[in-house]
Amino acid sequence: MSSVNPDEVLKSHGLKNTKQRQLVLEELAKMNSAVSQPELEKTLGKEMDRVTLYRILSTFEEKGIVHSILDLNGTTNYASCSASCTEGHHHDEHLHFNCTNCLKIYCLDVKIPNVKMPSGFKAVHVDTTASGLCNNCS
């Protein structure tokens, strides 16, 4: 997302352009790994309150701007979605990697293979997570 203009992202997803939304998008663009709301609060705390940040992240997830991943402690982390994601349609299905040393979560460019569901089941979203040591920690 680092090469994406926050104004364009908000406009293309039908969202009002606010200073707080721009700040969140700019911060996410700086990250090379997923980030939790508490981490974003530390960075943006003086710019917005916890509730505003929560609402922005929820809206971004609904609109397909970010997707959420649970870390090894069960904390929700957020990462930018690919351009193919739209509201209610998460097409950014790839492998997530949890580093057991630095605890960062990475979105890897590894596609998740199609999973054949048993009769009567319909998968809406498939997520696969691997854990181990990232390239910085190994």
DSSP file with accessible surface (Angstrom, degrees, kcal/mol):
  #  RESIDUE AA STRUCTURE BP1 BP2  ACC     N-H-->O    O-->H-N    N-H-->O    O-->H-N    TCO  KAPPA ALPHA  PHI   PSI    X-CA   Y-CA   Z-CA
    1    1 A M    >         0   0   64      0, 0.0     3,-2.4     0, 0.0    28,-0.2   0.000 360.0 360.0 360.0 -10.1    0.0    0.0    0.0
    2    2 A S  T 3   +     0   0   98      1,-0.3    27,-0.1    27,-0.2    28,-0.0   0.770 360.0  48.7 -58.5 -26.5    3.0    2.3    0.3
    3    3 A S  T 3  S+     0   0  116      2,-0.1     2,-0.4    26,-0.0    -1,-0.3   0.405  92.4 101.7 -92.7   3.5    2.6    3.6   -3.2
    4    4 A V  S <  S-     0   0   61     -3,-2.4    25,-0.1     1,-0.0     3,-0.0  -0.715  73.2-126.5 -93.8 138.1   -1.1    4.3   -2.8
    5    5 A N     >  -     0   0   63     -2,-0.4     4,-2.2     1,-0.1     3,-0.4  -0.688  11.4-142.3 -81.2 122.7   -2.5    7.8   -2.2
    6    6 A P  H  > S+     0   0   24      0, 0.0     4,-2.5     0, 0.0     5,-0.2   0.871 101.8  56.9 -54.4 -37.4   -4.7    7.9    0.9
    7    7 A D  H  > S+     0   0   71      1,-0.2     4,-2.3     2,-0.2     5,-0.2   0.930 109.5  45.1 -58.6 -45.0   -7.1   10.3   -0.9
    8    8 A E  H  > S+     0   0  124     -3,-0.4     4,-2.8     2,-0.2    -1,-0.2   0.881 111.1  52.9 -67.2 -39.8   -7.6    7.8   -3.7
    9    9 A V  H  X S+     0   0   12     -4,-2.2     4,-1.2     2,-0.2    -2,-0.2   0.951 112.6  44.2 -61.1 -49.0   -8.1    4.9   -1.4
   10   10 A L  H  <>S+     0   0    1     -4,-2.5     5,-3.0     1,-0.2     3,-0.4   0.935 116.0  47.1 -62.9 -44.6  -10.8    6.7    0.6
   11   11 A K  H ><5S+     0   0  175     -4,-2.3     3,-1.7    -5,-0.2    -2,-0.2   0.929 110.0  52.1 -63.9 -44.7  -12.5    8.0   -2.6
   12   12 A S  H 3<5S+     0   0   90     -4,-2.8    -1,-0.2     1,-0.3    -2,-0.2   0.727 112.1  47.2 -67.6 -20.0  -12.4    4.6   -4.3
   13   13 A H  T 3<5S-     0   0   44     -4,-1.2    -1,-0.3    -3,-0.4    -2,-0.2   0.250 116.6-112.7-103.1   9.6  -14.0    3.0   -1.3
   14   14 A G  T < 5 +     0   0   65     -3,-1.7     2,-0.4     1,-0.2    -3,-0.2   0.810  68.1 142.9  69.1  31.1  -16.7    5.6   -0.9
   15   15 A L      < -     0   0   22     -5,-3.0    -1,-0.2    -6,-0.2    -2,-0.1  -0.834  56.4-108.6-108.6 144.5  -15.4    7.0    2.4
   16   16 A K        -     0   0  163     -2,-0.4     2,-0.8     1,-0.1     5,-0.1  -0.412  36.8-117.9 -63.9 138.3  -15.3   10.6    3.6
   17   17 A N        +     0   0   78     -2,-0.1     2,-0.3     4,-0.1    -1,-0.1  -0.728  45.0 167.8 -85.0 110.5  -11.8   11.9    3.6
   18   18 A T     >  -     0   0   37     -2,-0.8     4,-2.3     1,-0.1     5,-0.2  -0.879  46.6-118.6-120.7 158.2  -10.9   12.8    7.2
   19   19 A K  H  > S+     0   0  136     -2,-0.3     4,-2.5     1,-0.2     5,-0.2   0.909 115.1  51.8 -58.7 -43.1   -7.5   13.7    8.8
   20   20 A Q  H  > S+     0   0   69      1,-0.2     4,-2.2     2,-0.2    -1,-0.2   0.912 109.4  48.3 -64.1 -43.8   -7.8   10.7   11.1
   21   21 A R  H  > S+     0   0   47      1,-0.2     4,-2.4     2,-0.2    -1,-0.2   0.910 111.8  50.5 -63.3 -40.6   -8.5    8.2    8.3
   22   22 A Q  H  X S+     0   0   45     -4,-2.3     4,-2.7     1,-0.2    -2,-0.2   0.921 108.8  51.9 -62.0 -43.2   -5.6    9.6    6.3
   23   23 A L  H  X S+     0   0   35     -4,-2.5     4,-2.3     2,-0.2    -2,-0.2   0.909 110.2  48.3 -60.9 -42.2   -3.3    9.3    9.3
   24   24 A V  H  X S+     0   0    0     -4,-2.2     4,-2.7     2,-0.2     5,-0.2   0.941 112.8  47.9 -64.5 -45.9   -4.2    5.6    9.8
   25   25 A L  H  X S+     0   0    4     -4,-2.4     4,-2.1     1,-0.2    -2,-0.2   0.917 112.2  49.7 -60.9 -42.4   -3.7    4.9    6.1
   26   26 A E  H  X S+     0   0   84     -4,-2.7     4,-1.0     2,-0.2    -1,-0.2   0.904 111.9  48.0 -63.4 -41.0   -0.3    6.6    6.1
   27   27 A E  H >X S+     0   0   22     -4,-2.3     4,-0.7     1,-0.2     3,-0.6   0.923 111.2  49.8 -67.0 -43.4    0.8    4.7    9.2
   28   28 A L  H >< S+     0   0    7     -4,-2.7     3,-0.9     1,-0.2    52,-0.2   0.874 105.9  57.9 -62.2 -36.2   -0.3    1.4    7.7
   29   29 A A  H 3< S+     0   0   26     -4,-2.1    -1,-0.2     1,-0.2   -27,-0.2   0.794 101.9  55.6 -65.4 -26.9    1.6    2.2    4.5
   30   30 A K  H << S+     0   0  153     -4,-1.0    -1,-0.2    -3,-0.6     2,-0.2   0.695  91.7  94.0 -75.7 -21.1    4.8    2.6    6.5
   31   31 A M    <<  -     0   0   64     -3,-0.9   -29,-0.1    -4,-0.7     4,-0.1  -0.526  51.6-169.5 -81.8 140.6    4.5   -1.0    8.0
   32   32 A N  S    S+     0   0  109     -2,-0.2     2,-0.3     2,-0.1    75,-0.2   0.296  80.9  36.2-103.4   6.5    6.1   -4.0    6.5
   33   33 A S  S    S-     0   0   19     73,-0.1    73,-0.2    -5,-0.1    45,-0.1  -0.926 101.0 -78.0-145.7 168.8    4.1   -6.2    8.8
   34   34 A A        -     0   0    5     71,-3.2    71,-0.5    -2,-0.3     2,-0.4  -0.301  46.0-150.3 -67.2 157.7    0.6   -6.3   10.3
   35   35 A V  E     -A   78   0A   3     43,-2.3    43,-3.1    69,-0.1     2,-0.1  -0.980   5.4-130.2-136.1 142.9    0.0   -4.0   13.3
   36   36 A S  E  >  -A   77   0A   9     -2,-0.4     4,-2.2    41,-0.3    41,-0.2  -0.482  27.3-112.9 -87.5 161.7   -2.4   -4.2   16.2
   37   37 A Q  H  > S+     0   0   27     39,-0.7     4,-2.8     1,-0.2     5,-0.2   0.928 117.8  54.7 -60.5 -44.0   -4.7   -1.4   17.4
   38   38 A P  H  > S+     0   0   65      0, 0.0     4,-1.7     0, 0.0    -1,-0.2   0.898 108.2  49.9 -58.4 -35.6   -2.7   -0.9   20.6
   39   39 A E  H  > S+     0   0   90      1,-0.2     4,-1.4     2,-0.2    -2,-0.2   0.915 111.7  47.5 -66.6 -42.3    0.5   -0.4   18.5
   40   40 A L  H  X S+     0   0    0     -4,-2.2     4,-3.3     1,-0.2     5,-0.2   0.875 107.1  57.9 -64.9 -36.2   -1.4    2.1   16.3
   41   41 A E  H  X S+     0   0   43     -4,-2.8     4,-1.9     1,-0.2    -1,-0.2   0.891 103.3  53.0 -60.4 -40.0   -2.7    3.8   19.5
   42   42 A K  H  < S+     0   0  176     -4,-1.7    -1,-0.2     2,-0.2     4,-0.2   0.899 116.8  38.3 -62.1 -40.1    0.9    4.4   20.7
   43   43 A T  H  < S+     0   0   60     -4,-1.4     3,-0.2     1,-0.2    -2,-0.2   0.897 131.0  27.1 -77.0 -41.8    1.8    6.0   17.4
   44   44 A L  H >X S+     0   0    8     -4,-3.3     3,-2.1     1,-0.2     4,-1.5   0.357  85.0 114.2-105.6   5.7   -1.4    8.0   16.8
   45   45 A G  T 3< S+     0   0   43     -4,-1.9    -1,-0.2     1,-0.3     3,-0.1   0.793  78.9  47.4 -51.0 -38.7   -2.6    8.4   20.4
   46   46 A K  T 34 S+     0   0  175     -3,-0.2    -1,-0.3    -4,-0.2    -2,-0.1   0.679 112.3  52.3 -79.2 -14.8   -2.2   12.2   20.4
   47   47 A E  T <4 S-     0   0   75     -3,-2.1     2,-0.3     1,-0.3    -2,-0.2   0.723 122.9  -0.3 -91.1 -25.3   -4.0   12.4   17.1
   48   48 A M  S  < S-     0   0   19     -4,-1.5    -1,-0.3    -7,-0.2     2,-0.1  -0.989  72.1-105.7-160.4 159.3   -7.2   10.4   17.9
   49   49 A D     >  -     0   0   95     -2,-0.3     4,-2.2    -3,-0.1     5,-0.2  -0.356  38.7-102.5 -87.7 170.4   -8.8    8.5   20.7
   50   50 A R  H  > S+     0   0  162      1,-0.2     4,-2.6     2,-0.2     5,-0.2   0.874 118.9  52.1 -59.0 -42.9   -9.1    4.7   21.0
   51   51 A V  H  > S+     0   0   75      2,-0.2     4,-2.6     1,-0.2    -1,-0.2   0.921 109.3  49.5 -65.1 -42.8  -12.8    4.6   19.9
   52   52 A T  H  > S+     0   0   43      2,-0.2     4,-2.4     1,-0.2    -2,-0.2   0.936 112.1  48.2 -61.7 -44.8  -12.1    6.6   16.8
   53   53 A L  H  X S+     0   0    2     -4,-2.2     4,-2.7     1,-0.2     5,-0.2   0.930 111.0  51.1 -62.2 -44.1   -9.2    4.4   15.8
   54   54 A Y  H  X S+     0   0  126     -4,-2.6     4,-2.6     1,-0.2    -2,-0.2   0.931 111.3  47.8 -58.7 -45.5  -11.4    1.3   16.5
   55   55 A R  H  X S+     0   0  163     -4,-2.6     4,-2.5     2,-0.2    -1,-0.2   0.897 111.2  50.5 -64.7 -40.2  -14.2    2.7   14.3
   56   56 A I  H  X S+     0   0    9     -4,-2.4     4,-3.0     2,-0.2     5,-0.2   0.948 112.3  46.3 -63.6 -47.3  -11.7    3.6   11.5
   57   57 A L  H  X S+     0   0    0     -4,-2.7     4,-2.3     2,-0.2    -2,-0.2   0.910 113.2  49.9 -63.3 -40.0  -10.2    0.1   11.5
   58   58 A S  H  X S+     0   0   26     -4,-2.6     4,-2.5    -5,-0.2    -1,-0.2   0.925 113.0  46.4 -63.1 -44.7  -13.6   -1.6   11.5
   59   59 A T  H  X S+     0   0   31     -4,-2.5     4,-2.3     1,-0.2    -2,-0.2   0.926 111.5  51.5 -63.8 -44.3  -14.8    0.6    8.6
   60   60 A F  H  X>S+     0   0    0     -4,-3.0     5,-2.9     1,-0.2     6,-1.1   0.890 111.2  48.3 -60.8 -38.3  -11.6   -0.1    6.7
   61   61 A E  H ><5S+     0   0   75     -4,-2.3     3,-1.0     4,-0.2    27,-0.3   0.935 111.1  49.9 -69.1 -42.9  -12.1   -3.9    7.2
   62   62 A E  H 3<5S+     0   0  122     -4,-2.5    26,-1.2     1,-0.2    -2,-0.2   0.876 113.1  47.4 -59.3 -38.8  -15.7   -3.7    6.1
   63   63 A K  H 3<5S-     0   0   43     -4,-2.3    24,-0.3    24,-0.2    -1,-0.2   0.509 117.0-111.2 -84.7  -6.0  -14.7   -1.8    3.0
   64   64 A G  T <<5S+     0   0    6     -3,-1.0    -3,-0.2    -4,-0.5    21,-0.2   0.726  84.9 118.1  84.3  21.1  -11.8   -4.1    2.1
   65   65 A I  S   <S+     0   0    5     -5,-2.9    16,-2.7    -6,-0.2     2,-0.3   0.832  82.5  14.3 -85.9 -37.2   -9.0   -1.7    2.8
   66   66 A V  E     -B   80   0A   1     -6,-1.1     2,-0.3    14,-0.3    -2,-0.3  -0.893  66.4-150.3-129.5 162.4   -7.5   -3.8    5.5
   67   67 A H  E     -B   79   0A   6     12,-2.5    12,-2.1    -2,-0.3     2,-0.3  -0.931  19.6-124.2-129.0 157.1   -7.8   -7.4    6.7
   68   68 A S  E     -B   78   0A  42     -2,-0.3     2,-0.3    10,-0.2    10,-0.2  -0.797  22.0-176.9-106.7 148.7   -7.4   -8.7   10.2
   69   69 A I  E     -B   77   0A   2      8,-2.4     8,-2.8    -2,-0.3     2,-0.4  -0.996  24.1-127.3-138.9 137.5   -5.1  -11.5   11.4
   70   70 A L  E     -B   76   0A  99     -2,-0.3     6,-0.2     6,-0.2     2,-0.1  -0.708  24.0-143.3 -86.4 137.3   -4.8  -12.9   14.9
   71   71 A D    >   -     0   0   27      4,-2.3     3,-1.9    -2,-0.4    33,-0.1  -0.225  38.9 -83.4 -86.9-175.5   -1.3  -13.0   16.4
   72   72 A L  T 3  S+     0   0   81      1,-0.3    -1,-0.1    31,-0.1    -2,-0.0   0.714 131.3  49.9 -63.8 -20.2    0.1  -15.8   18.6
   73   73 A N  T 3  S-     0   0  125      2,-0.1    -1,-0.3     0, 0.0     3,-0.1   0.351 121.0-104.9 -97.9   2.5   -1.5  -14.1   21.7
   74   74 A G  S <  S+     0   0   47     -3,-1.9     2,-0.4     1,-0.3    -2,-0.1   0.593  73.0 143.2  85.3  11.0   -4.9  -13.8   20.1
   75   75 A T        -     0   0   56      1,-0.1    -4,-2.3   -39,-0.0    -1,-0.3  -0.689  53.6-117.5 -85.7 135.7   -4.6  -10.0   19.4
   76   76 A T  E     - B   0  70A  51     -2,-0.4   -39,-0.7    -6,-0.2     2,-0.3  -0.551  33.1-172.0 -74.2 131.7   -6.1   -8.7   16.2
   77   77 A N  E     -AB  36  69A   5     -8,-2.8    -8,-2.4    -2,-0.3     2,-0.4  -0.889  11.0-139.9-120.8 156.0   -3.6   -7.2   13.8
   78   78 A Y  E     +AB  35  68A  17    -43,-3.1   -43,-2.3    -2,-0.3     2,-0.3  -0.938  18.7 175.8-124.1 140.4   -4.4   -5.3   10.6
   79   79 A A  E     - B   0  67A  11    -12,-2.1   -12,-2.5    -2,-0.4   -45,-0.1  -0.967  38.6 -92.8-137.6 153.9   -2.7   -5.3    7.2
   80   80 A S  E     - B   0  66A  30     -2,-0.3   -14,-0.3   -14,-0.2     2,-0.2  -0.339  39.5-131.6 -65.7 144.2   -3.4   -3.6    4.0
   81   81 A C        -     0   0   21    -16,-2.7    -1,-0.1     1,-0.1     2,-0.0  -0.565  22.8-103.2 -90.7 162.0   -5.5   -5.5    1.4
   82   82 A S    >   -     0   0   44     -2,-0.2     3,-1.7     1,-0.1     9,-0.1  -0.282  39.4 -99.5 -75.4 169.2   -4.7   -5.9   -2.2
   83   83 A A  T 3  S+     0   0  108      1,-0.3    -1,-0.1     8,-0.0     9,-0.0   0.702 117.5  69.9 -65.1 -17.7   -6.6   -3.9   -4.8
   84   84 A S  T 3  S+     0   0   62      7,-0.1     2,-0.3     2,-0.0    -1,-0.3   0.582  77.6  99.6 -79.5  -7.2   -8.9   -6.9   -5.5
   85   85 A C    <   +     0   0    3     -3,-1.7     2,-0.3   -21,-0.2     5,-0.2  -0.611  48.4 170.4 -80.6 137.9  -10.6   -6.6   -2.1
   86   86 A T  B >   -C   89   0B  72      3,-2.0     3,-2.5    -2,-0.3   -22,-0.1  -0.860  48.0 -55.2-136.2 173.4  -14.0   -4.8   -2.1
   87   87 A E  T 3  S-     0   0  106    -24,-0.3   -24,-0.2    -2,-0.3   -25,-0.1  -0.258 124.9  -3.8 -54.6 122.7  -16.7   -4.3    0.5
   88   88 A G  T 3  S+     0   0   67    -26,-1.2     2,-0.4   -27,-0.3    -1,-0.3   0.461 117.4  91.7  75.2   0.3  -17.8   -7.7    1.8
   89   89 A H  B <   -C   86   0B 110     -3,-2.5    -3,-2.0   -27,-0.2     2,-0.9  -0.804  54.3-171.8-132.5  92.1  -15.5   -9.6   -0.6
   90   90 A H        +     0   0   44     -2,-0.4    -5,-0.1    -5,-0.2     3,-0.1  -0.749  16.1 162.6 -87.3 105.8  -12.1  -10.4    0.7
   91   91 A H        +     0   0  102     -2,-0.9     2,-0.5    -9,-0.1    -1,-0.1   0.093  46.6 101.4-107.6  20.2  -10.0  -11.7   -2.2
   92   92 A D        +     0   0   18    -10,-0.1     2,-0.8     2,-0.1    -1,-0.1  -0.327  46.7 159.5-100.1  47.2   -6.6  -11.2   -0.5
   93   93 A E        +     0   0   54     -2,-0.5    19,-0.8    -3,-0.1     2,-0.3  -0.653  16.6 130.8 -84.2 109.5   -6.2  -14.9    0.5
   94   94 A H  E     -D  111   0C  14     -2,-0.8    34,-0.6    17,-0.2     2,-0.3  -0.891  60.9 -74.8-146.5 172.1   -2.6  -15.5    1.2
   95   95 A L  E     -De 108 128C  34     15,-2.0    13,-3.0    13,-0.5     2,-0.4  -0.542  38.9-152.5 -77.0 134.7   -0.4  -17.1    3.8
   96   96 A H  E     -De 107 129C   3     32,-2.5    34,-3.0    -2,-0.3     2,-0.5  -0.878   7.1-153.5-104.7 144.2    0.2  -15.2    7.0
   97   97 A F  E     -De 106 130C  37      9,-2.7     9,-2.6    -2,-0.4     2,-0.6  -0.976   4.5-161.3-124.8 121.2    3.4  -15.8    9.0
   98   98 A N  E     -De 105 131C   6     32,-3.1    34,-1.8    -2,-0.5     2,-0.5  -0.900  15.9-142.8 -98.3 118.2    3.7  -15.2   12.8
   99   99 A C  E  >  - e   0 132C   0      5,-2.8     4,-1.1    -2,-0.6    34,-0.2  -0.708   3.2-155.9 -81.2 125.3    7.3  -14.8   13.9
  100  100 A T  T  4 S+     0   0   73     32,-3.1    33,-0.2    -2,-0.5    -1,-0.1   0.608  89.3  44.7 -77.7  -9.9    7.7  -16.6   17.3
  101  101 A N  T  4 S+     0   0  109     31,-0.5    -1,-0.1     3,-0.1    32,-0.1   0.898 127.7  19.6 -97.1 -60.2   10.7  -14.4   18.2
  102  102 A C  T  4 S-     0   0   50      2,-0.1    -2,-0.1     1,-0.0    31,-0.1   0.593  94.2-134.7 -88.6 -11.6    9.9  -10.8   17.2
  103  103 A L     <  +     0   0   89     -4,-1.1   -31,-0.1     1,-0.2     2,-0.1   0.570  53.4 144.6  69.4  13.7    6.1  -11.5   17.2
  104  104 A K        -     0   0   88    -33,-0.1    -5,-2.8    -6,-0.1     2,-0.5  -0.495  43.0-139.0 -78.4 154.1    5.5   -9.6   13.9
  105  105 A I  E     -D   98   0C   0    -71,-0.5   -71,-3.2    -7,-0.2     2,-0.4  -0.966  18.3-165.3-115.6 129.1    2.9  -10.9   11.5
  106  106 A Y  E     -D   97   0C  25     -9,-2.6    -9,-2.7    -2,-0.5     2,-0.7  -0.904  19.3-137.2-115.8 141.2    3.8  -10.9    7.8
  107  107 A C  E     -D   96   0C  51     -2,-0.4     2,-0.3   -11,-0.2   -11,-0.2  -0.876  30.4-156.3 -91.2 117.2    1.5  -11.3    4.8
  108  108 A L  E     -D   95   0C  61    -13,-3.0     2,-2.5    -2,-0.7   -13,-0.5  -0.768  24.1-120.5-100.2 145.5    3.4  -13.5    2.4
  109  109 A D  E    S+     0   0C 157     -2,-0.3     2,-0.5   -15,-0.1   -13,-0.1  -0.390  74.7 120.7 -79.5  59.7    2.8  -13.7   -1.3
  110  110 A V  E     -     0   0C  75     -2,-2.5   -15,-2.0   -15,-0.2    -2,-0.2  -0.983  59.9-134.7-126.7 114.2    1.9  -17.4   -1.1
  111  111 A K  E     -D   94   0C 149     -2,-0.5   -17,-0.2   -17,-0.2    -2,-0.0  -0.429  13.7-125.8 -70.9 143.7   -1.5  -18.3   -2.4
  112  112 A I        -     0   0   22    -19,-0.8     3,-0.1    -2,-0.1   -19,-0.1  -0.776  32.4-119.5 -85.4 127.7   -3.7  -20.6   -0.3
  113  113 A P        -     0   0  103      0, 0.0     2,-0.1     0, 0.0    -1,-0.1  -0.276  36.9 -87.0 -66.6 155.9   -4.9  -23.5   -2.5
  114  114 A N        -     0   0  164      1,-0.1     2,-0.5     2,-0.0     0, 0.0  -0.401  42.2-144.5 -61.0 137.4   -8.6  -24.0   -3.1
  115  115 A V        -     0   0   81     -3,-0.1     2,-0.6    -2,-0.1     8,-0.2  -0.928   7.5-135.2-109.2 124.3  -10.1  -26.1   -0.3
  116  116 A K        -     0   0  200     -2,-0.5    -2,-0.0     1,-0.0     0, 0.0  -0.708  24.8-147.8 -81.4 119.2  -12.8  -28.5   -1.3
  117  117 A M        -     0   0   71     -2,-0.6     3,-0.1     4,-0.1     4,-0.0  -0.593  18.2-105.4 -87.9 147.5  -15.6  -28.2    1.3
  118  118 A P    >   -     0   0   80      0, 0.0     3,-2.2     0, 0.0    -1,-0.1  -0.265  57.0 -71.2 -63.7 159.8  -17.8  -31.1    2.3
  119  119 A S  T 3  S+     0   0  126      1,-0.3     3,-0.1     3,-0.0     0, 0.0  -0.204 123.0  22.7 -53.4 132.6  -21.4  -31.1    1.1
  120  120 A G  T 3  S+     0   0   84      1,-0.3     2,-0.4    -3,-0.1    -1,-0.3   0.304 100.4 106.0  92.3 -10.9  -23.5  -28.4    2.7
  121  121 A F    <   -     0   0  137     -3,-2.2     2,-0.4     2,-0.0    -1,-0.3  -0.853  46.0-171.7-104.1 140.9  -20.5  -26.2    3.7
  122  122 A K        -     0   0  186     -2,-0.4     2,-0.4    -3,-0.1    -3,-0.0  -0.943  13.9-147.6-132.8 111.4  -19.7  -23.0    1.9
  123  123 A A        +     0   0   47     -2,-0.4     3,-0.1    -8,-0.2    -6,-0.1  -0.625  16.9 178.8 -78.6 130.0  -16.4  -21.3    2.7
  124  124 A V  S    S+     0   0  126      1,-0.4     2,-0.3    -2,-0.4   -34,-0.2   0.735  74.0  11.5 -96.8 -33.1  -16.5  -17.5    2.5
  125  125 A H        -     0   0   83    -36,-0.1     2,-0.4     2,-0.0    -1,-0.4  -0.992  62.8-161.0-148.1 137.1  -13.0  -16.9    3.6
  126  126 A V        -     0   0   36     -2,-0.3     2,-0.4    -3,-0.1   -32,-0.1  -0.978  12.4-178.3-120.7 132.1  -10.0  -19.2    4.0
  127  127 A D        -     0   0   66     -2,-0.4     2,-0.4   -34,-0.1   -32,-0.1  -0.997   5.4-171.9-133.2 133.1   -7.0  -18.1    6.1
  128  128 A T  E     -e   95   0C  60    -34,-0.6   -32,-2.5    -2,-0.4     2,-0.4  -0.989   4.3-168.0-126.9 135.0   -3.8  -20.0    6.8
  129  129 A T  E     -e   96   0C  64     -2,-0.4     2,-0.3   -34,-0.2   -32,-0.2  -0.982   3.1-168.1-125.2 134.1   -1.1  -19.0    9.2
  130  130 A A  E     -e   97   0C  32    -34,-3.0   -32,-3.1    -2,-0.4     2,-0.3  -0.814   9.6-158.1-110.8 154.7    2.4  -20.4    9.6
  131  131 A S  E     +e   98   0C  77     -2,-0.3     2,-0.3   -34,-0.2   -32,-0.2  -0.962  38.0  88.4-134.8 156.0    4.7  -19.7   12.6
  132  132 A G  E    S-e   99   0C  22    -34,-1.8   -32,-3.1    -2,-0.3     2,-0.5  -0.972  79.2 -25.6 157.8-145.6    8.4  -19.8   13.1
  133  133 A L        -     0   0   89     -2,-0.3   -34,-0.1   -34,-0.2     5,-0.0  -0.866  56.2-137.3-105.8 130.2   11.3  -17.4   12.6
  134  134 A C    >>  -     0   0    7     -2,-0.5     4,-2.0     1,-0.1     3,-0.8  -0.199  36.4 -93.8 -74.2 174.2   11.1  -14.5   10.1
  135  135 A N  T 34 S+     0   0  130      1,-0.3    -1,-0.1     2,-0.2    -2,-0.0   0.756 126.4  51.9 -65.2 -22.7   14.0  -13.6    7.8
  136  136 A N  T 34 S+     0   0  114      1,-0.1    -1,-0.3     0, 0.0    -3,-0.0   0.753 116.2  38.6 -81.3 -26.0   15.2  -11.0   10.3
  137  137 A C  T <4        0   0   35     -3,-0.8    -2,-0.2     0, 0.0    -1,-0.1   0.640 360.0 360.0-100.0 -18.9   15.2  -13.4   13.3
  138  138 A S     <        0   0  109     -4,-2.0    -4,-0.0    -5,-0.0    -6,-0.0  -0.327 360.0 360.0 -84.6 360.0   16.5  -16.6   11.7
